[in-house]
Amino acid sequence: LLDICTILSFSYCSFLVSSFCRHHLDDDETTTTTNTINNSNVSRILSWLGVAFLGMTLSLKGQLTHRWPLTFPMMIVTLIRILHLGFFFVCDNSTKTWWWVSLGMNITSGLFLFASLLLIVAFPAVNISHPITTNGKEKYDVGVVDFFLPVQKEGSDEEECFVSARLLYPTTKGRNKTTMIPHLNPSMSNILCDATMKYTMKLPGWVLHTWCLAQLPLLRNAEPIDLERDDDDDKNNNSDESKQQSLPLVIYSHGLFGNYVTYTYQPLCLAAAGYVVLMLDHGDGSAPVVQKRDGSFLFHDEHCAKLSRDGKHLEHIRARRSQTKQRISELLSATQSLLNLNETNIPQLQSLGVSFVNKLDVENGVTFMGHSFGGATALSAAAQRPDLVRAVVAHEPACDWMTDDGRKALFPDKKCVDSEISYSGGTGGYEEDDTKSDDDAEEKKEQYERRMSSSSLLNRFKLHDVDMLFLYSDQWAAKGWGSTKQIEDLHKRGELGPKEEGVSASDYGVIADATHIEFSDCSMLTPTWIGRASGNCGKRSPHDTAQEIASRTILFFGECEGSAG
């Protein structure tokens, strides 16, 4: 509405030539002069109204929206109108020169108004899709709480650390009602957009103005659903069914240049299906920006990217693997803290009126889930602590960035012995391979063996003891990225996940006409024509792609529950 009011008011003023052009005096001179004055007053009023509307479109709850498709052309039109009014009062408006100046200003204003209309159509406000219902799951309304989760990090000198986190969960409040909240946190939306563009495309943050306009169908700080009470309300309709009395848990790890905000849709669909999803902002420098508990910001670490740009490929990969270790520590610490929420609430959630005490399923393990760098993190964490894991969902995992332990667990020799596709540890091989030519080989070998002896690889739980889902875009599958060929080979030979016939739900799949970035929200938050031009989305709608990814993921969750049963 503000856009329409702004354009209409400026359009009227821009084409009101009669108020500012040359007027021929005739026998009805008094009437002509009066009409000119009246039209001038109307033009001034509408010009200032247009300026006011423009100011309102620049602001949304006190935060700039950076709606540059409207703002830039209208600022120029505003300047032209001010100059026009100024010339009208100081110049002789009965001359032919003034008539041509006035006509030129109006034509220029009209061109910029037309440009604004084109830009508004080309860069519309967009939203991500609403969550889907799949596999017979009830579609709950989804609550959200953003908070700082207290964790105990291994090896940290601090008694207690805090991780920026978001919880998505099913809620009964507002059922069947649509409540929309901003997709980006208004307090840091501009900082996020600036950081994202700075570290990816080297452009100003206002280019992502559509992100600031997007909204989500979420209920902020709503009460989590009480399944036991909810079942009592519906017991007459479901008397013959045995319903789950606690909420299954998922931990989500974001990809490179992402954070929990830009990876909302897939967790949103899971929460609508009845899962509690904890999403982390990793503090390893892989996110564009992360807000700390003290209000400061941790920005993206460009060290790894610089190694890649300088052609130091091996150093770059090993630096990423080092980041993965920090991510694993954060993910496992957050997992324990999430499990603790079933016993004791934390002050921040308590102050918001949100409690998960006695509502979480802590008996059947947690599903680790992630995309790209997050997929590598989820798999590596599951390899380190498979005893905690119910299942792993890896959306296009960057397997080469997994830790040595993780890659060994995913591609163990006994599962690869009959394969025609070899695997030798990825880029640079395994860490212990370097000890053969190192001066301190014996010492490093002992250190490695000590670490391995305490790792999950020698425990009775193994990574392939849990069900795993690997989903790839045909973009990555065609290029063989993310160890797609090895994963597909494991799946074809029945070596992916548990081998017991009729029990394993492990699966491998490729999403047709999809790209890597479509596993995040970014393609849905960007006008489709830009996504296709930049290669960030395929031939079909990114909303359809996201829904297919969510559908196949939820189907896998259902099959895991069936196999567990």
Residue pairs with C-beta under 8 A, 6 or more apart in sequence:
2 53
2 56
2 57
3 57
3 70
3 120
5 49
5 53
6 50
6 53
6 54
6 57
6 70
6 74
7 70
7 113
7 116
7 117
9 46
9 47
9 49
9 50
9 53
10 46
10 47
10 50
10 74
10 77
10 78
10 81
10 109
10 113
11 110
11 113
12 43
12 46
13 43
13 46
13 47
13 50
13 81
13 109
14 77
14 80
14 81
14 106
14 109
14 110
14 113
15 106
15 109
15 110
16 39
16 42
16 43
17 102
17 103
17 106
18 35
18 36
18 39
19 36
19 39
19 40
19 42
19 43
19 88
20 40
20 43
20 84
20 88
20 93
20 98
20 102
20 106
21 93
21 98
21 99
21 102
21 103
22 93
22 94
22 95
22 96
22 98
22 99
23 32
23 33
23 36
23 93
23 94
25 32
26 32
40 88
43 85
44 85
47 78
47 81
47 82
47 85
50 74
50 77
50 78
50 81
51 78
54 70
54 71
54 74
54 75
54 78
57 65
57 67
57 70
57 71
58 64
58 65
58 67
58 71
59 65
60 186
60 212
60 213
61 186
62 186
63 186
63 187
63 189
63 190
63 212
64 190
65 209
65 212
65 213
66 190
66 193
66 205
66 206
66 208
66 209
66 212
67 209
67 213
68 119
68 206
68 207
68 209
69 116
69 119
69 120
69 122
69 123
69 209
70 116
70 119
70 120
73 112
73 113
73 115
73 116
73 119
74 112
74 116
76 112
77 109
77 112
77 113
77 116
80 105
80 108
80 109
80 112
81 109
83 105
84 102
84 105
84 106
87 93
87 98
87 101
87 102
91 98
91 101
92 98
93 102
122 527
122 529
123 209
123 210
123 527
124 210
124 527
125 210
125 213
125 214
126 210
126 213
126 214
126 524
126 525
126 526
126 527
127 183
127 214
127 215
127 216
127 524
128 183
128 214
128 216
128 264
128 265
128 268
128 521
128 524
128 525
128 543
128 546
129 265
129 524
129 543
129 546
129 547
130 217
131 139
131 142
131 217
131 265
131 268
131 269
131 271
131 272
131 273
131 550
132 139
132 269
132 272
132 547
132 550
132 551
132 554
133 139
133 272
133 273
134 269
134 273
134 550
134 551
134 554
134 555
134 558
135 273
135 554
135 555
135 557
135 558
136 558
137 272
137 273
137 274
137 554
137 558
138 273
138 274
139 272
139 273
140 170
140 171
140 172
140 175
140 225
140 271
140 272
140 273
140 274
141 170
141 171
141 172
141 173
141 174
141 175
141 176
141 177
141 179
141 219
141 222
141 272
142 168
142 169
142 170
142 171
142 217
142 218
142 219
142 268
142 271
142 272
143 167
143 168
143 169
143 170
143 171
143 173
143 218
143 219
143 220
143 221
143 222
143 223
143 224
143 271
143 354
144 166
144 167
144 168
144 169
144 181
144 216
144 218
144 219
144 220
144 221
144 222
145 166
145 167
145 220
145 221
145 349
145 352
145 354
146 164
146 165
146 166
146 185
147 165
147 166
147 167
147 346
147 348
147 349
147 352
148 162
148 163
148 164
148 165
148 293
148 348
149 162
149 163
149 164
149 165
149 278
149 334
149 337
149 338
149 346
150 160
150 161
150 162
150 337
150 346
151 160
151 161
151 162
151 163
151 330
151 333
151 334
151 336
151 337
152 159
152 160
152 161
152 333
152 336
152 337
153 161
153 329
153 330
153 333
154 329
154 332
154 333
155 329
161 333
162 292
162 293
163 280
163 281
163 283
163 330
163 333
163 334
164 260
164 280
164 281
164 283
164 290
164 291
164 292
164 293
165 260
165 278
165 279
165 280
165 281
165 334
166 260
166 261
166 264
166 278
166 279
167 276
167 277
167 278
167 279
168 218
168 264
168 267
168 268
168 270
168 271
168 276
168 277
168 279
169 224
169 225
169 247
169 271
169 275
169 276
169 277
169 356
170 224
170 225
170 247
170 271
170 272
170 273
170 274
170 275
170 276
171 219
171 222
171 223
171 224
171 225
172 223
172 225
172 226
172 230
173 219
173 222
173 223
174 219
174 222
178 217
179 217
179 218
179 219
180 215
180 216
180 217
180 218
181 215
181 216
181 218
181 220
182 189
182 212
182 214
182 215
182 216
183 211
183 214
183 215
183 216
183 261
183 264
183 521
183 525
184 192
184 193
184 211
184 212
184 214
184 261
185 192
185 261
188 289
188 291
188 297
189 211
189 212
190 205
190 212
191 289
191 297
192 211
192 259
192 261
192 288
192 289
193 205
193 206
193 207
193 208
193 209
193 211
193 212
194 204
194 205
195 205
195 288
195 289
195 299
195 300
196 205
196 208
196 257
196 288
197 203
197 204
197 205
197 207
197 208
198 205
198 288
199 257
199 288
199 300
199 302
199 305
200 257
200 288
201 207
208 525
210 525
210 526
210 527
211 525
214 525
216 264
216 268
217 268
218 268
221 352
221 353
221 354
222 354
223 353
223 354
224 247
224 276
224 354
224 355
224 356
224 359
225 247
225 359
226 359
227 243
227 244
227 245
227 246
227 247
227 359
228 245
231 238
231 243
231 245
244 274
244 361
246 359
246 360
246 361
246 362
246 363
247 274
247 275
247 276
247 356
247 359
247 360
247 361
248 274
248 275
248 276
248 361
248 364
248 367
248 390
248 557
249 275
249 276
249 278
249 338
249 339
249 360
249 361
249 362
249 366
249 367
250 267
250 270
250 275
250 276
250 277
250 278
250 366
250 367
250 368
250 369
250 393
251 277
251 278
251 280
251 331
251 334
251 335
251 338
251 366
251 367
251 368
251 369
251 378
252 260
252 263
252 266
252 267
252 277
252 278
252 279
252 280
252 369
252 370
252 374
253 280
253 282
253 327
253 331
253 368
253 369
253 370
253 371
253 373
253 374
253 375
253 377
253 378
253 381
254 260
254 262
254 263
254 279
254 280
254 281
254 282
254 286
254 287
254 370
254 371
254 373
254 374
254 520
255 263
255 286
255 370
255 371
255 372
255 373
255 374
255 375
255 519
255 520
256 286
256 372
256 373
256 398
257 286
257 287
257 288
257 300
258 286
258 287
258 288
258 371
258 372
258 374
258 520
258 522
259 281
259 287
259 288
259 289
259 290
260 279
260 280
260 281
261 521
262 520
262 521
262 522
262 525
263 279
263 371
263 374
263 520
263 521
264 279
264 521
265 521
265 524
265 546
265 550
266 369
266 371
266 395
266 519
266 546
266 549
266 550
266 553
267 277
267 279
269 550
269 553
269 554
270 277
270 550
270 553
270 554
270 557
271 277
273 554
273 557
275 557
276 338
276 356
276 360
277 369
278 334
278 338
280 330
280 331
280 334
281 287
281 290
281 291
282 290
282 326
282 327
282 330
282 377
283 290
283 298
283 326
283 330
284 301
284 323
284 326
284 327
284 330
285 298
285 299
285 300
285 301
285 303
285 304
285 323
286 300
286 301
286 323
286 327
286 373
287 298
287 300
288 299
288 300
289 297
289 298
289 299
289 300
290 297
290 298
291 297
291 298
292 298
303 319
304 316
304 319
304 320
304 323
307 315
307 316
307 319
308 316
313 427
314 427
314 428
317 400
317 401
317 426
317 427
317 428
318 428
320 373
320 398
320 400
320 401
321 401
321 402
321 403
321 404
323 373
323 401
324 373
324 376
324 377
324 380
324 401
324 402
324 403
324 406
325 403
327 373
327 377
327 380
327 381
328 377
328 380
328 381
328 384
328 403
331 368
331 377
331 378
331 381
332 381
332 384
332 385
332 388
335 366
335 388
338 360
338 366
339 360
339 362
339 366
341 349
341 356
341 357
341 360
342 356
342 357
342 358
342 359
342 360
342 362
343 357
344 357
345 355
345 356
345 357
349 355
349 356
364 390
364 564
365 388
365 389
365 390
365 391
365 466
366 388
366 389
366 390
367 389
367 390
367 391
367 392
367 393
367 557
367 560
368 378
368 379
368 381
368 382
368 389
368 391
368 392
368 393
369 378
369 392
369 393
369 394
369 395
370 376
370 377
370 378
370 393
370 394
370 395
370 397
371 395
371 396
371 397
371 519
371 520
372 395
372 396
372 397
372 398
372 516
372 519
373 398
373 401
374 395
375 394
375 395
375 396
375 397
375 398
375 399
375 482
376 394
376 397
376 398
376 399
376 400
376 401
376 402
376 406
378 392
378 393
378 394
378 397
379 392
379 394
379 397
379 399
379 402
379 406
379 410
379 463
379 468
380 402
380 403
380 405
380 406
382 389
382 392
382 463
382 466
383 402
383 403
383 405
383 406
383 408
383 409
383 410
383 456
383 457
383 463
384 403
384 405
384 406
384 455
384 456
385 456
386 409
386 456
386 459
386 461
386 462
386 463
386 465
386 466
387 456
387 459
387 461
389 466
390 466
390 467
390 560
390 564
391 466
391 467
391 468
391 469
391 505
391 556
391 557
391 560
392 463
392 466
392 467
392 468
392 469
393 468
393 469
393 471
393 553
393 556
394 468
394 469
394 470
394 471
395 471
395 519
395 549
395 553
396 471
396 472
396 473
396 476
396 481
396 482
396 516
396 519
397 470
397 482
397 483
398 482
399 407
399 410
399 426
399 482
399 483
399 486
399 487
400 426
400 427
400 482
400 483
402 410
402 426
404 425
404 430
404 431
404 432
405 452
405 455
405 456
405 457
406 463
407 425
407 426
407 430
408 425
408 430
408 457
409 456
409 457
409 462
409 463
409 464
410 463
410 483
411 423
411 483
411 486
411 490
412 462
412 464
415 464
415 490
415 495
416 422
416 423
416 486
418 493
419 486
419 489
419 490
419 493
420 489
421 485
421 486
421 489
423 483
423 486
425 433
426 483
431 448
432 444
432 445
432 448
434 444
435 441
435 444
435 445
435 448
438 444
452 458
456 462
456 463
464 495
464 496
464 497
464 498
464 499
465 498
466 497
466 498
467 497
467 498
467 504
467 505
467 506
467 556
467 559
467 560
467 563
468 496
468 497
468 506
468 507
469 505
469 506
469 507
469 508
469 509
469 552
469 553
469 556
470 487
470 491
470 496
470 507
470 508
470 509
471 508
471 509
471 510
471 511
471 519
471 549
471 552
471 553
472 482
472 484
472 508
472 509
472 510
472 511
473 510
473 511
473 514
473 515
473 516
473 518
473 519
473 538
474 510
474 511
474 512
474 513
474 514
474 538
475 514
475 515
475 516
475 538
476 482
476 484
476 516
477 484
477 510
484 510
487 496
487 508
488 508
490 496
490 508
491 506
491 507
491 508
496 504
496 506
496 507
496 508
497 504
497 505
497 506
498 504
498 506
503 563
504 563
505 556
505 559
505 560
505 562
505 563
507 556
507 559
509 552
511 518
511 545
511 548
511 549
511 552
512 538
513 538
513 539
513 540
513 545
514 538
514 545
514 549
515 523
515 535
515 536
515 537
515 538
517 523
517 536
517 537
518 536
518 537
518 538
518 542
518 545
518 546
518 549
519 549
521 546
522 536
523 531
523 536
523 537
523 542
523 545
523 546
524 542
524 543
524 546
526 536
526 537
528 537
528 541
528 542
530 536
531 537
531 542
532 538
532 539
537 545
538 545
